Every structure is written in C-alpha cells, then in structure tokens.
Amino acid sequence: MVPWSRPAASAVVLLLASAALLASAATSVAAPNIVYILSDDQGYADTGFMGSSEVLTPQLDALAKSGAILTSFYVQPVCSPTRATLMTGRYVTRTGVYQVVRPNAHWGLPLEERTLAQALQQAGYTTAICGKWHLGEYQPEYRPTRRGFAMQYGHWFGALDYFTHLRNKQLDWYRNDQPLEEEGYTTNLVAAEACRIIREQPVDKPLFLYVPFNAVHGPYQVPESYLEPFGELKGVRRTYAGMVAAMDEAVGQIVAALKEKGMYEQTLIVFSSDNGGPSPGRITSNAPLRAGKGTIYEGGVRVCAFASFPGKIPVATRIDEPLHVTDWFPTLIALAGGSLDQALPIDGKDIWPVLTSGAPSPHEELLLHSTRPGHAAVRKGKWKLIANDDGTHELYNLQADIGESMDLAANQPELVAQLSKTLSNYLAEAVPSGAPAARRQQGEEE
C-alpha cells in the first residue's frame, strides 16, 4: 500500500469536512413561519376533524389531517385569560388575568410581561396580529403595537357587531392601533388582511402571523349565503354553523395565500379555540365533554386544536397527551431560535417532541383556573381534581369518564389529599386579580 502524502490527506479531510457541512446545512431547519389561528367560543365537537356531521369545516379538516389533532389541549375558560397565557407562557395565577378585560377597563396584561410577539420580534420575525386583542387598551402601552406586534389590524375588545364593527356604540376597529372606519363582515376582512400580509412578506424574513378571529363569538351574525348549507339546523345553531363556515373559508384563503407565496412548506400552522363553546346543546356542541364556557369542567377548558407543519409533524396523527396553551410560548420561541432567558418564570413546556416524535407530555400536572381566584383544578395523568369555592372537592378519572359524570372524591380520600396539596402549592403563590374590585366580586364572564 502506498502511504498518503500530507497534501493528499489534507485534501481528503477538507473534502469530508465540506461534505459534512453541506449535509448539516441540508438537514437544518431555518426559522419557520408561524401562523396561529385562534377561534372564539367554538365548541369542542364543532369541526369535522372532531367528528361533527352538522358543522362543515373542510378547510380546517384538511389542515388537521395534514398534521396532528390535539385531543387533550387545554386553555382557560374565557377569552382574555387564554390570550394572556398564550402570549406569556404563564398561568393566570402569575399574570392576574383571571377575567375578561372589558372595554375601557383600567387594566390589562401587566406591562412587565414579555409577550410571545416581543420574543419573536427579537428573534428577527415580522410580527402581525389580525383580529381580536382583548388584553387591554386603556393606555397606549397596553395595545398590540406596544406589545411586540409590528402590524395590527382588527379590534381591541370582544363581542363587536360583525358588520358595523361597533361595541356598545363605540367603534372597535383599528389599523396599527389607530381607529379605522371600514365596511365589511369582520371574518372576511381579517382573512383579507392576513392574506395581504402574507403576500407582502419579504421572502428572506420569517413571519409570525397571529389570527385571533372574533368568529364565532356572539353576536350571532353571518351573511345569508353562509346559512344555505345548514337548512336542517334551527335558530341560533344554524347561524352559528354559518359563522363557522365563514371562518373555515377564511382559513382556506390564508392557506392558499401561503401556498401562492411559496411559504406553506416552511410554515407551522396552529389552530385552537380560546375556550369551550357557550350554551352547549343549544348553540354549540362540546360533546362528550361536560358543561362549557366559563367553567373548569372539560367542556370549558378543553378545546378543538391541531398543529400542522409539512415534513415536520407526522400527518394524520392524534395526540391524546395533555397539553396546555402556555406550551406554545417556549415551543415557538425555541423553534424560532429565540431566547427563553427572562426574569419571569415560564409555566409552559416545549412540546415539539410530543408533536413530532410521539413523546409523552412534558407536564407532571396541569393547572386549570376559573375566573375566580382560588377556584381551580389540577389534572395529573388520568385524574382531575376540582377545588370548589365552598371547600369541597370533585375527583374524576378522565380516562374512564371523559364526561365527568362520576365524582370519585368520596372513594379516593388519599388521592384527593395528594392532589389537593399539589393544587394548593400552585395557588399559594397566586397573584391577585388585575381587575378592579367590583369586577372581582362579580366574577363576570363574556
């Protein structure tokens, strides 16, 4: 054998190093685009991908089937608290946003909180919100463009008229936090703006597009054309189904815009409702879950959800592991290559391994909290303990009884004591509500 000369060996080493570098570059994932779509007051069972045959959602169904359906995804029981936990990765016991932030209320998401939008903006993202903010606006510092969003379009409050854009005779429609008088059905307008942002996005910069629709929250209003497929439904249920259909169409337009721009393959799309459906059985369906919006039974805090990312999240999968809306904060920032180094502790966990490789939930337990400080629940494995205001407890085996029909507290005193201690540890450090005293006493929900 002829020994290698040093120049020849050096050349081979350089060639191998170059090949390794190219292979690394080929397999590395650039910062993905992120589109988070949040529906408002949608029922757990009111999509095709969750089994509905009444409410038609072909666009959402196609997206859900292209990724992972999250069957045990938890949020807060009403609007603002869910948005606060999504934006901060922190439980409401840390932010004080237990309740809905009413129009012109002198409070909001505390200004010391670092938002998801701020973290992604720091990571080099274009950040935009199209839809409902609902985390305070009484001072400019609380508004979206001061909380990390370079672009804002839509409304600050909730429950605005879909056609006039008024809430209690006050215009609630803005562009970059400046009042905007504009005609159109809000669901359609939000979709059109989201598509415009996608079309104008620079190809060399990642996009975080947050699309919190006011659909399908009341008032129940929809153009007549959307009612036609639902003639078998009656009353408000029919209008609600038409509103879901309009939102589903809007989601399809956003996906089409991503594909036309060539961004779809590099985009993570997340969808969920902000809380369970209100008036279950009359307007929405949360079957087979118990109760609905405003409660900490499963029907109030467990919602329809999915995540889709071509080539990254396996298609047509269902994930039953308990996950929480706070989890998206660390997960998305990590995917973006951003920093999770901050003064305020984060309750969410990185769930990327759960989504992509079937890992178990990173949570030992999940905290679920109502609009009233101290009224809370903890889920640990298959067990869920609810602590009521009167000092009593309820215990449910969610694996055997997803509908929470059989209270096992009396039969499992040791487990109740154990879970009660876990819950008490969470509540011991809970901050007071940020809402004014009168609101705290009323415990109002929207």
URQUI-V695860 format. One line per field, one symbol per residue. phi: phi as a letter, one per 40 degrees, with the letter a starting at -180 (. if undefined). psi: psi as a letter, one per 20 degrees, with the letter a starting at -180 (. if undefined). Layout:
BEGIN
phi: ???
psi: ???
END
This chain:
BEGIN
phi: .cccccccccccdcccccccccccccccbcdccbbbbbcbgccdbcaccbhcbcccbccccccdccabcbcbbbbccacddccccccbgbcccccgccbcccdgccaiddcccccdcccccccgccbabbhccgbhacbdcccdcbbhccbbahbccbfcccbcgbbfgbcbaabfgbdbcachcddccccccccccccccdccbcbbbbbccccbccccaadddccdcbcccbfcdccdccccccccdccccccccccccgbdcbbcbbbaccacccfcgbbbbbdcccgadgbbcdccbbbcaabbadgbcdcfbbbcccbbdcccdcccccccgcbbcacccbccbcbdcccbbgccdcccabcbbccbdgcaabbbgccbbbbcccgcbbbbccccaccfcbcbdccbcccdcccccdccccccbccccccddcccccgcbb
psi: ppqqqgggghggggggggghgggghhiqorpqqpooporokpqhjlqhijjpigopmhghggggiicppoilpqarirfghghghghhjqqhihhjmhrpoqpjqlrapqiipprgggghghjjqppqpocpfkkqjhqhhiqgiikiohpppcqharkqphgikqoljppmpqplkpqopqqqphghgggggghggghjppijpqpooonnqipkqqqopqqhhihgikhiqqbhhggghhgggghgggghhgghhgghikigikppppprqirrqqlphggrpjpkqpbbqirjrhihiprpqrppopigpqqlqpoippqqhhhhghghgghikapjorhpqphqqojghghhjkqrpiphrpppqaipphorrppociqppporhjirqqpqnhhimhjlioojghimhghggghhggghhgihjpqrqiqqgghhhhkqq.
END
